Amino acid sequence: MKPKVLNWIKQLQNGEIDKKIILILNEIHRHTNSKTGKGFTNISELRTDLQMAHQSLTAILSQVQDEGMIDMYGEIDVDGTLYQKIRYAREHEREGLILKRKKEKYIKWLRVGIDELTQFMPSSLIEELKKAKR
């Protein structure tokens, strides 16, 4: 098993993942709140504020994005590097964000996944998927 997977299992078993998710969501919510924040944050800011490793942070962000808890949109320049803006999602937006994320993953799979899995597919299916890719 990959070291990354073993690390995730270890963190899940000792409850660190849940704590990190809560910390991240709280920080995003704090920045998104119109009374105290500017309406959004970004990965660079979260890494600094939470003193968290980039890989851990992006993995958790991906997970909560899949659940419709956050919206990643637009870009902001931070010291010459572009980062997506991140905001806490409003409750009425979550189902739409979940669907949007599923579509993004499907399109990414169409671009990359087909080529990796062609050995397992009949040629007719491969052709149909290539049409969908266009």
C-alpha positions, 0 to 999 in steps of 0.5 A: 500500500502507498505511504500516502494511503497508510498515512490517511488510514493512520490519521482516520483511526486516531481521529486526526482527519475529523479534527483537520476537516473541522479546523479547515471548514472553520477557517474557510467559514471565518474568511467567508463571513461577511462581517469578519472576512473578505468573502473568500480565502485560498490555499496559500492563506489556509496553509499559513493560518493552519500551519498545515502541509500542502498535501494534507490540506488539498486532500481534505479540500477535495473531500469537502468540495465533493460534499458541496461544503465549499466552492472553489472559484475564480483566481487570486494572485498571491506573490506571483502564483495564482490560487483558486478562491475558496468560500464556504458554501451556502446550504441552498447551493450544496446540491448544485456544487456536488453535481458540478464536482461530479461533472468535473470529475467525469470530464477529467476521467474522459480526458485521462481515464479512457486511455488508461483503461482501454484494455478493459473495454470493448472497442465500441465503448471506447469509440462512444467515450471518445465521442463524448470527450469531444 
